[in-house]
Amino acid sequence: MNHHTQPIGIAVAGCGYWGINYVRLFQELPGASLIGVFDIRPERVDLVRQRFPTTATFPSMEALLADPRVEAVAICTEAMSHYATAGECLRRAKHVLVEKPLTTKVSDAEDLCQIAERNGRVLMVGHTFVYNAAVRKLRQYVVEDKEHLYYLYAQRTNLGPIRRDVNALWDLATHDISIFNYLLDETPEWVSAVGARVLGNGREDVGFITLGYASGRLGHIHVSWADPNKTRQVVAVFGDKRIVFDDLNGLEQVRVFEKGIRPITNEPPLGFGEYKMQIRDGDIISPKIEPREPLKDQCCHFLECINSGDKPLTGGPEGIDVLVVLEAMDRSVALRGARVEVRQLKFLATPTATAA
Ligand SMILES: NC(=O)c1ccc[n+]([C@@H]2O[C@H](COP(=O)([O-])OP(=O)(O)OC[C@H]3O[C@@H](n4cnc5c(N)ncnc54)[C@H](O)[C@@H]3O)[C@@H](O)[C@H]2O)c1
């Protein structure tokens, strides 16, 4: 594909709380050349000018798109504007890295995948946790001992920050759904979710989401914008251990508690389907995790995919894998927790021409 020897020309659209990190990273990364930024809020543009005085700013999105030096755009605007902005960038033959969630509708995301495919451009979603060294360590444990993995759960609570375009489930559970998909190499078959509007803000700020997998495993996600206890945890419970990824524990991001319960399967069952249980108790281990910035690794991966033509680890199809769950979750919330099947969509992954 493209064999760039030159740094890739990048623009950043949306320089709010999160977008400013992209500005910093694309300025630092040797494989990128930050051409300029655009934000509809002049105060954010001013802030970029203060913090990164050498960075150019575009007067409009049109000016950004019209600049031939801009080969790729990192889109860090609110979720509701991802579809229109990413679509325009892809149509103008720019590679796109768009923040999560990819769009707010599955059909819009499918559309983006098609435009990217048609124009031969990279479409990648900022599912940052897939690039997180601690999540990767957790995945290693899951892959090595999947047969003894019982279930997963995640908790992502805090006081805000409250968004005005999507609810807390779309904002926060997006992370955990993408983490679970990545850990299990499997997407859920069904969802049951309830939400509450405790802050009276017109959208759900608390959610309890259960995910069911074909393997029989369960996943559970609790999100809240209304909980004064800030948590950012993903837990994997196995027959002989419990592994905790705690994003707020800088020192020991992953801990393995070697304690669990599982049937003794080499002895005959006591009665019909009844096994003796073995309880195991051992050490607490905190494996070494390389101190790396996940967003930096994500940005490097984007540049690599542009150069190599490889599909991103979190491309359009993986973004859709998350959105189908979010849409099923919305339907379940509307049905007060009823179990809703997840639309199984293997977009682009299984071309019909080669399907057996
Ligand atoms: N991956 C992560 O860990 C992570 C963390 C935080 C936020 N995010 C995602 O990043 C995105 C932005 O979140 P945020 O917290 O920075 O929000 P924010 O409101 O602080 O920033 C959004 C910015 O986009 C600008 N904007 C809106 N529409 C625009 C347009 N059409 N063109 C140019 N600029 C536009 C706004 O003026 C604002 O400055 C969201 O999709 C969010 O889900 C991801």
The ligand as an SDF file (V2000), in Angstrom:
LIG
                    3D

 44 48  0  0  0  0  0  0  0  0999 V2000
  -11.3070    7.4140   24.6900 N   0  0  0  0  0  0  0  0  0  0  0  0
  -11.4600    8.0560   25.8260 C   0  0  0  0  0  0  0  0  0  0  0  0
  -10.9750    7.6280   26.8690 O   0  0  0  0  0  0  0  0  0  0  0  0
  -12.2550    9.3280   25.8370 C   0  0  0  0  0  0  0  0  0  0  0  0
  -12.1890   10.1940   26.9370 C   0  0  0  0  0  0  0  0  0  0  0  0
  -12.9310   11.3850   26.8880 C   0  0  0  0  0  0  0  0  0  0  0  0
  -13.7050   11.6710   25.7890 C   0  0  0  0  0  0  0  0  0  0  0  0
  -13.7360   10.8050   24.7490 N   0  0  0  0  0  0  0  0  0  0  0  0
  -14.5500   11.0990   23.5390 C   0  0  0  0  0  0  0  0  0  0  0  0
  -14.0250   12.2430   22.9080 O   0  0  0  0  0  0  0  0  0  0  0  0
  -15.0600   13.0100   22.3210 C   0  0  0  0  0  0  0  0  0  0  0  0
  -15.0110   14.4410   22.8380 C   0  0  0  0  0  0  0  0  0  0  0  0
  -15.1500   14.4240   24.2440 O   0  0  0  0  0  0  0  0  0  0  0  0
  -14.6670   15.6430   25.1480 P   0  0  0  0  0  0  0  0  0  0  0  0
  -14.7660   15.1820   26.5630 O   0  0  0  0  0  0  0  0  0  0  0  0
  -13.3740   16.1650   24.6680 O   0  0  0  0  0  0  0  0  0  0  0  0
  -15.8450   16.6980   24.8660 O   0  0  0  0  0  0  0  0  0  0  0  0
  -15.7290   18.2910   24.8430 P   0  0  0  0  0  0  0  0  0  0  0  0
  -17.1170   18.7960   24.8230 O   0  0  0  0  0  0  0  0  0  0  0  0
  -14.7970   18.7510   25.9270 O   0  0  0  0  0  0  0  0  0  0  0  0
  -15.0260   18.5990   23.4500 O   0  0  0  0  0  0  0  0  0  0  0  0
  -15.6500   18.5120   22.2150 C   0  0  0  0  0  0  0  0  0  0  0  0
  -15.1280   19.6670   21.3670 C   0  0  0  0  0  0  0  0  0  0  0  0
  -15.5800   19.5050   20.0190 O   0  0  0  0  0  0  0  0  0  0  0  0
  -15.9230   20.8070   19.5270 C   0  0  0  0  0  0  0  0  0  0  0  0
  -16.8300   20.6070   18.3920 N   0  0  0  0  0  0  0  0  0  0  0  0
  -18.1270   20.2150   18.4150 C   0  0  0  0  0  0  0  0  0  0  0  0
  -18.6030   20.0820   17.1660 N   0  0  0  0  0  0  0  0  0  0  0  0
  -17.5910   20.3990   16.3240 C   0  0  0  0  0  0  0  0  0  0  0  0
  -17.4490   20.4250   14.9240 C   0  0  0  0  0  0  0  0  0  0  0  0
  -18.4680   20.1160   14.1240 N   0  0  0  0  0  0  0  0  0  0  0  0
  -16.2410   20.7600   14.4120 N   0  0  0  0  0  0  0  0  0  0  0  0
  -15.2010   21.0810   15.2110 C   0  0  0  0  0  0  0  0  0  0  0  0
  -15.2820   21.0810   16.5490 N   0  0  0  0  0  0  0  0  0  0  0  0
  -16.4580   20.7310   17.1150 C   0  0  0  0  0  0  0  0  0  0  0  0
  -16.5260   21.5200   20.7100 C   0  0  0  0  0  0  0  0  0  0  0  0
  -16.4860   22.9080   20.5370 O   0  0  0  0  0  0  0  0  0  0  0  0
  -15.6120   21.0280   21.8440 C   0  0  0  0  0  0  0  0  0  0  0  0
  -14.5150   21.8840   22.0580 O   0  0  0  0  0  0  0  0  0  0  0  0
  -16.3700   12.2800   22.6470 C   0  0  0  0  0  0  0  0  0  0  0  0
  -16.7090   11.4590   21.5650 O   0  0  0  0  0  0  0  0  0  0  0  0
  -15.9920   11.4080   23.8410 C   0  0  0  0  0  0  0  0  0  0  0  0
  -16.7610   10.2290   23.9220 O   0  0  0  0  0  0  0  0  0  0  0  0
  -13.0170    9.6560   24.7520 C   0  0  0  0  0  0  0  0  0  0  0  0
  1  2  1  0
  2  3  2  0
  2  4  1  0
  4  5  1  0
  4 44  2  0
  5  6  2  0
  6  7  1  0
  7  8  2  0
  8  9  1  0
  8 44  1  0
  9 10  1  0
  9 42  1  0
 10 11  1  0
 11 12  1  0
 11 40  1  0
 12 13  1  0
 13 14  1  0
 14 15  2  0
 14 16  1  0
 14 17  1  0
 17 18  1  0
 18 19  2  0
 18 20  1  0
 18 21  1  0
 21 22  1  0
 22 23  1  0
 23 24  1  0
 23 38  1  0
 24 25  1  0
 25 26  1  0
 25 36  1  0
 26 27  1  0
 26 35  1  0
 27 28  2  0
 28 29  1  0
 29 30  1  0
 29 35  2  0
 30 31  1  0
 30 32  2  0
 32 33  1  0
 33 34  2  0
 34 35  1  0
 36 37  1  0
 36 38  1  0
 38 39  1  0
 40 41  1  0
 40 42  1  0
 42 43  1  0
M  CHG  2   8   1  16  -1
M  END
$$$$
